[in-house]
Structure formats: structure tokens, C-alpha cells
């Protein structure tokens, strides 16, 4: 499923109306949770998104709703207490577990993984815990192997998972590159279990979930009857189907947790409220190591905004979670329908939350190199797109079949179409790359994914 399809809800008659939408002058639009709800609801009504969404700022919940169905066979709706598989959002919990053990003197971040896995190959001599956390160890990613699709439904142990990649060449010399690796977080799972003397699930439960009151979070297991667990679905050309089976012994600390939007708000408030880690550890966790990746999260600054975020995806589930420390804003999007919607909606919801508190700085002049990040095509409906280009040091927008219109920078990722109060807010994914935009006018928002 492409991000482009998220905007199909505009409708067949949208082209004429969209021209007026962009270029006519109208009163200022409404702000707040109503706008957020309309964006998500439109995606849900187009059957592009199904899940739970929560947006909170400075202790105040702006949006807390379920959309679509947790179980389509029984018509059970999603809500803030529905349990979703988190996929790679799990990695920040694994990273925090390592930091807790580091604070207890049980894990040296610069010790080689062979400290806990003495039979590891000699090629791993420089594979340290720190490098595993930041994906700079070079350990090849087993979920990218050719045989992964044929083995993902089979039960595994940590040892059998490590055996899949232990004898393969490293992708690069440790510390000399960065490449996303689920294998690295399987190794970190083993470190946690060896250092703590507990299972990964038990250690997180005792050290994190119970102290924060996260009663609806844990390690997912296929055989366990888990109340309020969402079923996972996948879209096809012939309609939505049940997602393929993936044995949950496979993801380990790279992607095996489940949670709810309500519990994840407790997590964000606890982690960034100083209840989980000491200040020095929290700073280390969220300091970028390479390419914007820190320990288990992207920690980026773009257009004056700091974002700590990660997304996740596996069988039938896609997720997005982000935190803006300057505005103390949390965005959580948990989906049980595979596709790009959670990423695109998550970036859009964070942009809207920021607009409510931060766009009063007046006209600004971004550098041409910054403007180039926005350039590209953004699909609105099949056959209709907005092209954004940089012309003589400024952004220019052009709707399919229409003349170009200059954009004046307002603040951050927000631009105003010249001669109109119509506005474009560019949105970003978990890595802070520009991934879409929102058009604002007529008290309406239109979301478009970058092609």
C-alpha cells in the first residue's frame, strides 16, 4: 500500500473544488482536535487506516479515539485499550532495558557482545553493546535474508535466531557505518537476559511496566489468550484479508511487544518525565549517534523542531510514536491494517499539534538547501498531484493542470500560498524525512503523501 492512496477520500469531483480550495481566500481555519480527528477519520473511512490514535500535549489529551475494527469478523471496534503489536517501537524498550542494566553496573556499553556470548565468532570482537544499540555494529539483518519469508512462521529460540546470522560476514567494520539490523536487537535481547538473569519479558515487566502502571503491555505470544488483542489485517487488490502468521518468538527485543495507546502515553510521560532513567542515561539514549539514530529511536532536529520517534511494522500491524520534548507533545498511532497510514498520519498529527502552539513567528527565509527537502510530487487523488519545486531560492507549488504559485515561508514546515491564506504544512516521518503535506483552507485539511 502506498502513501499516495491515503488521499483517495477526496473523491472523484475533487479536482475542480481543489483548485478553489488552494487558491481562494477564506477565513482562518479551526484549530485543535477536530482537525486531527477529521484527518484520521477520512483515512479510516477510505479503509486505509484502522487502529487507535492518541495525541497529548503538556499533560492534556487532544485526541484519544479508536477507528475501524479490532476484529472484522466480530465487528469489534478499536479504542484506546485495544492491544496492538508494536513492531520496531519495541526497540526503544530494549534500549531502555540496556540502560537500566548499565545504571546497575551490569552492562558496560563499550564491552563486546562476546562478554555475554563467549562462543561468538571472532568477527564480532568489535561488536559492542553501544554499536548494537545504534545499528553501527554491521551485524547483517536476518529479516532481510532470502529465506526469512519461509521461516517467519516457525517457532525459534534466541540461540536458533543468532545461528541464522552469526557466521555471515559483517556488512561493514563495526563503527564505520550504520545499517538497520533486527539481528542487533536480538543480540541485545540475549545481553539483557544474561545480565539480568531473567527473561526479556520478565525483566521489562518488573523494571518498567509495573512501576509505570502499564498493565496492558507485554511480550506477545501466539498461544496466549490475550484479552482485547487486535487482529492483524493486510489489504489486497481483492479486499482486506487476515495477515499471514508470524510466530512471535521471532521478533524478540527487535519487535515482539504489544501495548495500547493509553499505556504508551504512560511510557512517554514516564520516560521523558525522569521516572525511568537517570538524566545522564536519558540524554545518552536520545543523542544521535549516526544519521539521526540514537539508541532505539531516531532523535532528529528539522525546521527548528526536535523529534524523538520510531515506527514499526510486522504481520497485520503498522505503528508510529513520536515525542517533541520542547512542546512536551506525544503522538501515538497504532494500526492493525498494514500500510503507510500510521507513518503519514503520525507526521501529520504532530504537525497539527505544533501549529496550535508555535506558528506565530512570522515570515522566515529558509536556505535553498533546506527548501530542497520539500521538493517533489505529492499525490492527492489518482491523476492529481501537487508538484513542489525550488525556483530561484523559493518554493513554488503547482497543481496538475494549473499555473505555478509561489509559497512564502511562515515558520518551521509551514508555508502560505501567495495571494491566499491557504497553507501547506509539510509532514515528516520518524526519521524526520519529509513524507507528505497537509493543505489547509475552507476549515478543511487535505493530506497528501510524497511520491
C-alpha positions in Angstrom: 0.0 0.0 0.0 1.5 3.4 -1.0 1.2 6.6 0.9 -0.4 8.1 -2.2 -3.5 6.1 -1.7 -4.2 7.6 1.6 -5.8 10.6 -0.1 -8.3 8.8 -2.2 -11.1 10.0 0.1 -11.1 13.4 -1.6 -13.4 12.0 -4.2 -14.0 11.9 -8.0 -15.3 15.5 -8.1 -12.4 16.9 -6.1 -10.3 18.4 -8.9 -12.5 21.5 -9.5 -13.1 22.0 -5.8 -9.4 21.5 -5.0 -8.4 24.4 -7.3 -10.7 26.7 -5.3 -9.5 25.0 -2.1 -6.0 26.0 -2.8 -6.2 29.4 -4.4 -9.2 31.2 -2.9 -9.1 33.5 0.1 -11.2 32.3 3.1 -11.4 32.9 6.9 -8.9 31.2 9.1 -9.4 27.5 9.8 -10.3 26.0 13.1 -7.6 24.5 15.2 -7.3 21.6 17.6 -8.5 18.1 18.0 -11.4 18.4 15.5 -8.9 18.8 12.6 -6.9 15.8 13.8 -10.0 13.7 14.1 -11.1 14.6 10.6 -7.8 13.6 9.1 -7.8 10.2 10.7 -11.5 9.6 10.1 -11.1 10.3 6.4 -8.3 7.7 6.2 -10.4 5.2 8.2 -13.5 5.8 6.0 -11.3 5.1 2.9 -10.3 1.8 4.6 -6.7 2.9 4.6 -6.3 3.1 8.4 -7.7 1.0 11.3 -6.4 1.5 14.8 -6.1 3.8 17.8 -4.8 7.3 17.9 -3.7 9.4 20.9 -2.2 13.0 20.9 -1.3 14.7 24.1 0.5 18.0 24.9 1.8 19.1 28.2 -0.4 16.7 30.1 -3.6 17.5 28.1 -5.0 14.8 25.8 -6.0 16.4 22.5 -7.2 13.3 20.7 -8.0 9.8 22.1 -10.0 7.7 19.7 -10.3 4.3 18.0 -11.0 4.0 14.3 -12.1 0.9 12.4 -12.3 -2.6 13.8 -10.1 -4.6 16.1 -11.8 -7.7 14.7 -13.6 -7.6 11.4 -15.2 -11.0 11.8 -17.0 -9.9 15.0 -17.2 -6.2 14.2 -15.3 -5.3 17.4 -14.2 -1.6 17.3 -10.8 -0.3 18.2 -10.2 2.0 21.1 -7.5 3.2 23.5 -7.5 -0.1 25.4 -7.1 -2.3 22.3 -3.7 -4.1 22.3 -1.6 -3.9 19.2 1.6 -5.5 18.2 4.2 -2.7 18.2 6.8 -4.0 15.8 10.0 -1.9 16.0 8.7 0.5 18.5 9.8 -2.3 20.8 13.4 -1.3 20.2 13.2 1.7 22.5 12.1 -0.5 25.3 15.0 -2.8 24.6 17.4 0.1 24.6 16.0 1.4 27.9 16.4 -2.1 29.5 20.0 -2.0 28.5 20.4 1.5 30.0 18.8 0.3 33.3 21.3 -2.6 33.4 24.1 -0.1 32.6 23.0 2.1 35.6 23.0 -1.0 37.8 26.6 -1.8 36.8 25.6 -5.0 35.0 26.2 -3.9 31.3 29.2 -1.9 30.0 28.1 -0.2 26.8 31.5 -0.5 25.3 32.0 -4.1 26.2 31.9 -6.6 23.2 28.8 -8.8 22.9 31.2 -11.7 23.4 31.2 -10.8 27.1 27.8 -12.4 27.3 28.1 -14.7 24.3 31.6 -16.2 24.7 31.2 -18.5 21.7 30.5 -15.6 19.3 32.7 -15.5 16.2 36.0 -13.6 16.2 34.5 -11.2 13.6 32.3 -9.9 16.4 35.3 -8.8 18.6 34.4 -5.1 18.0 30.7 -5.6 18.1 29.9 -3.7 21.3 26.6 -3.1 23.1 26.7 0.6 22.1 27.1 -0.2 18.5 24.3 -2.7 18.5 22.0 0.0 20.1 22.8 2.4 17.3 22.8 -0.1 14.4 26.5 0.7 13.8 27.8 -2.8 14.5 27.5 -4.2 11.0 25.6 -7.4 12.0 23.6 -8.5 9.0 19.8 -8.2 9.3 18.2 -11.6 9.3 14.8 -10.4 8.4 16.2 -9.3 5.0 17.6 -12.8 4.2 16.1 -14.6 1.3 14.8 -17.4 3.5 13.0 -15.2 6.0 9.6 -15.4 4.4 9.7 -19.2 4.6 10.8 -19.2 8.2 8.9 -16.4 9.9 6.0 -18.7 10.9 8.3 -21.2 12.6 9.0 -21.1 16.4 12.5 -20.1 17.3 14.8 -19.5 20.3 17.3 -16.8 20.7 20.1 -19.2 20.1 18.5 -20.5 16.9 17.9 -17.0 15.7 21.5 -16.0 16.4 22.6 -19.1 14.5 20.9 -17.7 11.4 23.4 -14.8 11.1 26.4 -15.5 13.3 28.5 -17.0 10.6 27.7 -14.4 7.9 30.1 -11.7 7.0 29.6 -8.3 8.7 28.0 -5.7 6.5 30.9 -3.3 7.4 33.5 -2.9 10.1 31.9 -2.1 13.4 31.6 1.6 14.0 32.2 2.6 10.4 28.7 2.7 9.1 25.0 2.4 10.0 22.6 -0.2 8.7 19.3 -1.1 10.4 19.5 -4.5 11.9 16.9 -6.5 13.7 19.7 -9.0 14.3 21.4 -6.5 16.6 18.4 -6.2 18.8 18.1 -10.0 19.0 21.6 -9.9 20.4 20.7 -7.1 22.8 17.8 -9.3 24.0 20.3 -12.0 24.8 22.5 -9.5 26.7 19.5 -8.4 28.8 18.7 -12.0 29.7 22.3 -13.0 30.5 23.0 -9.8 32.5 19.7 -9.7 34.4 19.2 -13.5 35.0 15.6 -13.0 33.9 13.7 -13.5 30.6 13.4 -10.4 28.5 9.6 -10.3 29.2 10.0 -10.6 32.9 12.8 -8.0 33.2 10.8 -5.4 31.3 7.7 -6.2 33.3 9.5 -5.8 36.6 11.7 -2.9 35.7 9.4 -0.8 33.5 5.8 -1.9 33.0 4.8 -2.4 36.6 6.5 0.7 38.0 4.7 2.8 35.3 1.4 1.1 35.7 1.4 -0.3 32.2 -0.9 -3.2 32.8 -1.8 -3.7 29.1 1.8 -4.1 27.8 3.9 -7.1 27.5 5.7 -9.6 25.2 3.2 -11.1 22.7 2.9 -14.8 22.3 0.8 -16.6 19.8 -0.5 -19.3 22.1 -1.6 -16.9 24.9 -5.3 -15.9 25.0 -4.9 -12.2 25.4 -8.0 -10.1 26.1 -8.7 -7.1 23.7 -5.8 -8.0 21.4 -6.5 -6.7 17.9 -6.4 -9.0 14.9 -4.0 -8.0 12.1 -5.1 -7.4 8.5 -3.5 -6.8 5.1 -5.0 -5.0 2.1 -5.0 -6.7 -1.3 -6.4 -5.9 -4.7 -9.4 -8.1 -3.8 -10.0 -6.6 -0.4 -8.7 -6.9 3.2 -7.5 -10.3 4.3 -6.2 -11.8 7.5 -2.5 -11.2 7.8 0.0 -14.0 7.4 1.1 -15.9 10.5 4.3 -14.7 12.1 5.5 -16.7 15.1 6.1 -14.1 17.9 9.2 -15.9 19.1 10.9 -14.4 16.1 10.9 -10.7 16.8 12.3 -10.8 20.4 13.5 -7.4 21.5 13.5 -6.1 18.0 9.7 -6.1 17.7 7.9 -8.5 20.0 6.0 -6.2 22.4 2.3 -5.3 22.4 0.7 -2.3 24.0 -2.2 0.2 23.9 -2.3 3.9 23.1 -3.2 4.6 26.8 -0.2 2.6 28.1 2.2 4.1 25.6 1.2 7.6 26.9 2.2 6.4 30.4 5.5 5.2 28.8 6.2 8.6 27.2 5.3 10.5 30.3 7.4 8.2 32.5 10.5 8.1 30.2 10.6 11.8 29.5 9.4 12.8 32.9 12.5 11.2 34.5 10.8 8.2 36.1 12.7 5.5 34.2 16.3 6.6 33.7 18.7 9.0 35.3 19.2 12.3 33.4 22.6 11.2 32.0 21.2 7.9 30.7 18.2 9.6 29.2 20.5 12.1 27.4 22.6 9.2 26.1 19.5 7.3 24.9 18.3 10.3 22.8 21.6 11.7 21.5 22.1 10.8 17.8 25.0 8.5 17.0 24.8 8.4 13.2 22.3 9.5 10.6 19.9 10.7 13.3 19.6 7.4 15.1 20.3 7.3 18.8 19.6 4.2 20.9 16.3 2.6 19.8 14.9 5.8 18.5 15.5 8.5 15.9 16.4 11.8 17.5 16.3 14.5 14.9 16.0 18.2 14.5 14.4 19.6 11.4 12.8 23.0 10.7 13.5 24.0 14.3 11.6 21.1 15.7 13.1 18.3 17.8 11.5 14.9 17.4 12.2 11.6 19.2 10.4 8.9 17.2 10.2 5.4 15.8 7.8 3.4 13.7 7.1 -0.3 13.4 5.6 -2.9 11.2 5.0 -6.6 11.0 2.2 -9.0 10.2 -1.0 -7.0 10.1 0.3 -4.1 12.1 2.0 -0.7 11.5 2.7 1.8 14.2 4.2 5.2 14.8 5.2 7.0 18.0 6.8 10.4 18.4 7.6 12.9 21.1 8.5 16.6 20.9 10.4 17.5 24.0 10.2 21.2 23.5 6.4 21.2 23.4 6.0 18.0 25.5 3.9 16.6 22.8 3.2 12.9 22.2 1.7 11.3 19.1 0.8 7.7 19.1 -0.7 5.9 16.0 -1.3 2.1 16.3 -2.8 0.4 13.3 -4.0 -3.2 12.7 -4.1 -2.8 8.9 -0.8 -3.0 7.0 0.1 0.1 5.1 1.7 3.6 5.2 -1.2 5.3 7.0 0.3 5.3 10.6 3.5 6.9 9.5 1.8 9.6 7.3 -0.9 10.3 9.9 1.6 10.4 12.7 3.6 13.0 11.0 0.5 15.0 10.1 -0.8 14.9 13.7 2.5 16.1 15.1 2.5 18.9 12.6 -1.0 19.9 13.6 -0.2 19.7 17.3 2.8 22.0 16.7 0.7 24.5 14.8 -1.5 25.0 17.8 1.4 26.4 19.8 4.1 27.5 17.5 3.4 29.3 14.3 3.4 33.0 15.4 7.0 33.8 14.5 6.1 35.5 11.2 7.8 35.2 7.8 11.1 33.4 7.7 13.6 32.7 4.9 14.8 29.1 4.8 18.1 28.3 3.0 17.8 26.9 -0.5 19.4 23.7 0.7 16.6 23.3 3.3 13.9 24.0 0.7 15.2 21.2 -1.5 14.0 18.7 1.2 10.4 19.7 0.3 10.7 19.3 -3.5 8.8 16.5 -5.1 5.3 15.3 -6.1 2.5 14.9 -3.6 -0.4 12.8 -4.7 -3.9 14.0 -3.9 -6.2 11.7 -6.0 -5.4 9.3 -8.8 -4.2 11.6 -11.6 -3.9 14.7 -9.4 -0.8 15.9 -7.6 0.8 19.0 -6.3 4.4 19.5 -7.5 6.7 21.3 -5.2 9.9 22.8 -6.7 12.6 25.2 -5.8 12.8 28.2 -8.2 15.3 31.0 -7.7 15.6 30.2 -4.0 11.9 29.9 -3.1 9.3 27.1 -3.1 6.8 27.0 -5.9 3.6 24.8 -5.9 1.7 23.7 -8.9 -1.4 21.6 -9.0 -1.8 19.3 -12.0 -3.0 21.4 -15.0 -2.8 24.7 -13.1 -0.3 27.6 -13.1 2.5 27.7 -10.5 2.0 29.7 -7.3 4.9 30.8 -5.0 5.0 29.7 -1.4 6.1 32.1 1.4 7.7 30.5 4.4 5.8 31.2 7.6 7.7 29.0 10.2 9.1 25.6 10.5 7.5 23.4 7.9 4.6 25.8 7.3 4.2 27.8 4.1 1.5 30.1 2.8 0.4 30.3 -0.8 1.0 33.8 -2.0 -2.2 35.8 -2.6 -4.2 33.4 -0.4 -4.5 32.4 3.2 -4.3 28.7 2.1 -1.5 27.0 3.8 0.8 24.0 3.3 2.3 22.2 6.3 4.9 19.6 5.3 5.0 16.5 7.4 7.8 14.2 8.4 8.3 10.5 9.2 10.0 9.0 12.2 13.5 9.7 10.7 12.5 13.4 10.0 12.4 13.0 6.3 9.7 14.9 4.5 7.0 12.4 3.8 3.8 14.3 3.0 1.9 17.6 3.3 -1.4 18.9 4.6 -3.3 21.5 2.6 -5.4 23.8 4.8 -8.3 26.0 3.7 -12.1 26.3 4.0 -11.8 25.0 7.5 -10.6 21.7 6.0 -7.4 19.7 5.8 -6.3 17.5 2.9 -3.4 15.1 3.4 -1.1 14.0 0.6 1.8 11.6 0.6 5.1 12.3 -1.1 5.6 10.1 -4.1 
